[in-house]
Amino acid sequence: MTGDKPGEKPSDKPGGKGSKITLPPVERLLGVAVSALGGSERPGQVRMTQAVQRAIDAGDHVAVQAGTGTGKSLAYLVPAIRHAMITGSAVVVSTATIALQRQLVDRDLPRLAEALAPELPHEPDFAILKGRRNYLCRYKATAGWPEDEQDQLFDPREVSATGRMVQRIQEWAESTETGDRDELVPGVNEQAWRQFSVSARECLGAQRCPSGAECFAELARERSGKVDVVVTNHALLAIDAMEDFDVLPEHDVVVVDEAHELVDRVTSVVTDELSGPGVGLAVRRVAKLIEQATADRLQESGESLESLLAAAPAGRVDDLPQVLGMTLAMVRDAAAACLTALGPRGSADRGGGQARDARDPEEMGLRKAAFNALDEVHDSAQRMLDAFGHEREIDRAEVVWLLEGTDRRPPTLRVAPLSVSGMLRDNLFGDRTVVLTSATLALGGSFDGLARQWGLEEPQAAAEGEKAAAPAGWSGLDVGSPFDHARSGILYVAKHLPQPGRDGLPQAYVDEIAELIESAGGRTLGLFSSMRAAKAATEALRDRLGVPLLCQGDDSTMLLVKQFAEDEPTCLFGTLSLWQGVDVPGPSLRLVIIDRIPFPRPDDPLTSARQRHVAAKGGNGFMAVAATHAALLLAQGAGRLLRSQNDRGVVAVLDPRLVNARYGGFLRASLPPFWNTSDPDLVRGALKRLANG
């Protein structure tokens, strides 16, 4: 799956479009790019570019923390493009968010390619590549295909809305040139889109599919195999690294931007789930292809599972109850019987003995969908059974938990690994150079916390110019930020407030928020640890404050952020996505309020299991998992304040534990180096001066 190995000469790669060429040093290319784009040289950007180039040359890995305003995209793209030119091998850039993907493809890469073209053998080219489910399947859109009915919608208005979305997709399918779901604006829900897309495992394959020559996913992959830079996402990067089939083109260098999200995205990819309706979907897939009695056996096992999960308490399952073990085994065995009845994979013979032409694509599609659904049911049930039976906690590798059902989702059993470090170490870092970068990587002042989660060993010395001792070596580098945090921002911790409890937002917190917002004249982003707290604060303050107050959920998040940015006095309250997804430079944002340290919920099944596992191995589970999680989110939230050189303001943390608790020092060391105070009068005065200035 990889291209040239570290140390291989460019001329050794036959046919590479960059063979036997000499290019300017990376510092010159960066200077050309910065000058052409109208920027100015930033020391942190130069240091990062040099560090990435050294890692590529040595075949090592490097983690670079680059604060807002560093220009990290250019810092890694310039050496990446240079390497692609020399070797003829694509470089993969992986991001966590669609917003950054679009920024790279629509803005950064086109401008950079044009700027560097005179210095290079040809103008750099690039492409975006997503998972197959993100592209419209031409064959599924025009042929008979088993319908997805897992998510039943009982509200007629929602059914009608989905029907209108389906019609819109059908109309769009006639004109789209890429088949990329993101082109559909406004977007459509999952139920509508599933009727027009397939997973990699469901796909018939370009050679067998009647629409294979026009397949949008195949065309996107073909384009990606001919370019210098392939932009993708963390989920697809994980699938490419861990599956038996190749998804991405050959590459020997990967840049992981927004690397602080890598572990969570990979964990999501390797999490399996099982529910009664999920088993029912597999039954519908296979029912017409095998004898009724065999399909009925799977149906009965799914109904037994559904009844059992409906009566069971939600949460982590530490010991396998006998009845659950028996039910999972029944589901597994029934799925195995259906797989056997389907016959050999790739054959179009019916399980009941009725032969069909093996070249019949409709029959192939039905069988492929049936095999895929049955495999998921069988493998998930087996994986859940395998998660139990260990004598010692240290031997446990996975955690199983029950997700409570809602009006829109049935009770669902899930299984996930306690750690993805081994997977990443073996499959992502094994035989390629990996560059990991983000504004937030050095938690508590050290890269070690995230490095352990990535599966990297203790870091090599970060001295510039020094090579690591082995191909698997890595170094960490913090290039800082061009912002003068101590002069531009204040970190205010309200240590006079009571410690937050579990009974909602204390009145003292509401009063403190009101006084801060009044001093700032609005212009506030309120980041809350739960939607319940955000809504409680909104209800308590909307009529009390003399400025507009928006709350996440009032409208689409994108529109709320736009309204917040365009009207200076407006305030915006919310949770989760706002902690990392808001970029509002200028006077519209002068105050960031964080209601409490964003520790994960104590009853979160995966987080609590990971803490316990670390403790069983002799580590500090709280610091390694909960505190690291909190430090990451806290740093991301505080990073919303300064988005340009002229920004000024205050980050106000209402939770006194940030200065009073033993772990407070670790959390504060993860934050940008603001000027610190706990004096409310001083902070209110500073905010008033900013509002009047």
Secondary structure as GFF3:
##gff-version 3
##sequence-region A 1 693
A	DSSP	three_ten_helix	10	12	.	.	.	ID=ss1
A	DSSP	alpha_helix	26	36	.	.	.	ID=ss2
A	DSSP	alpha_helix	43	58	.	.	.	ID=ss3
A	DSSP	beta_strand	61	66	.	.	.	ID=ss4
A	DSSP	alpha_helix	72	87	.	.	.	ID=ss5
A	DSSP	beta_strand	90	95	.	.	.	ID=ss6
A	DSSP	alpha_helix	98	103	.	.	.	ID=ss7
A	DSSP	pi_helix	104	108	.	.	.	ID=ss8
A	DSSP	alpha_helix	109	116	.	.	.	ID=ss9
A	DSSP	three_ten_helix	117	119	.	.	.	ID=ss10
A	DSSP	beta_strand	126	128	.	.	.	ID=ss11
A	DSSP	three_ten_helix	132	134	.	.	.	ID=ss12
A	DSSP	alpha_helix	138	142	.	.	.	ID=ss13
A	DSSP	alpha_helix	156	173	.	.	.	ID=ss14
A	DSSP	three_ten_helix	181	183	.	.	.	ID=ss15
A	DSSP	alpha_helix	190	194	.	.	.	ID=ss16
A	DSSP	three_ten_helix	212	214	.	.	.	ID=ss17
A	DSSP	alpha_helix	216	224	.	.	.	ID=ss18
A	DSSP	beta_strand	229	233	.	.	.	ID=ss19
A	DSSP	alpha_helix	234	242	.	.	.	ID=ss20
A	DSSP	beta_strand	251	256	.	.	.	ID=ss21
A	DSSP	three_ten_helix	259	261	.	.	.	ID=ss22
A	DSSP	alpha_helix	262	269	.	.	.	ID=ss23
A	DSSP	beta_strand	272	274	.	.	.	ID=ss24
A	DSSP	alpha_helix	276	286	.	.	.	ID=ss25
A	DSSP	alpha_helix	292	311	.	.	.	ID=ss26
A	DSSP	beta_strand	315	317	.	.	.	ID=ss27
A	DSSP	alpha_helix	322	342	.	.	.	ID=ss28
A	DSSP	alpha_helix	361	386	.	.	.	ID=ss29
A	DSSP	three_ten_helix	393	395	.	.	.	ID=ss30
A	DSSP	beta_strand	398	403	.	.	.	ID=ss31
A	DSSP	beta_strand	412	417	.	.	.	ID=ss32
A	DSSP	alpha_helix	421	427	.	.	.	ID=ss33
A	DSSP	beta_strand	433	438	.	.	.	ID=ss34
A	DSSP	alpha_helix	448	454	.	.	.	ID=ss35
A	DSSP	beta_strand	474	480	.	.	.	ID=ss36
A	DSSP	alpha_helix	485	488	.	.	.	ID=ss37
A	DSSP	beta_strand	489	493	.	.	.	ID=ss38
A	DSSP	alpha_helix	507	520	.	.	.	ID=ss39
A	DSSP	beta_strand	524	528	.	.	.	ID=ss40
A	DSSP	alpha_helix	531	541	.	.	.	ID=ss41
A	DSSP	beta_strand	549	551	.	.	.	ID=ss42
A	DSSP	alpha_helix	557	566	.	.	.	ID=ss43
A	DSSP	beta_strand	571	575	.	.	.	ID=ss44
A	DSSP	alpha_helix	577	581	.	.	.	ID=ss45
A	DSSP	beta_strand	591	594	.	.	.	ID=ss46
A	DSSP	alpha_helix	605	616	.	.	.	ID=ss47
A	DSSP	alpha_helix	621	621	.	.	.	ID=ss48
A	DSSP	pi_helix	622	627	.	.	.	ID=ss49
A	DSSP	alpha_helix	628	638	.	.	.	ID=ss50
A	DSSP	beta_strand	649	653	.	.	.	ID=ss51
A	DSSP	alpha_helix	657	660	.	.	.	ID=ss52
A	DSSP	alpha_helix	664	669	.	.	.	ID=ss53
A	DSSP	beta_strand	675	677	.	.	.	ID=ss54
A	DSSP	alpha_helix	680	692	.	.	.	ID=ss55
###
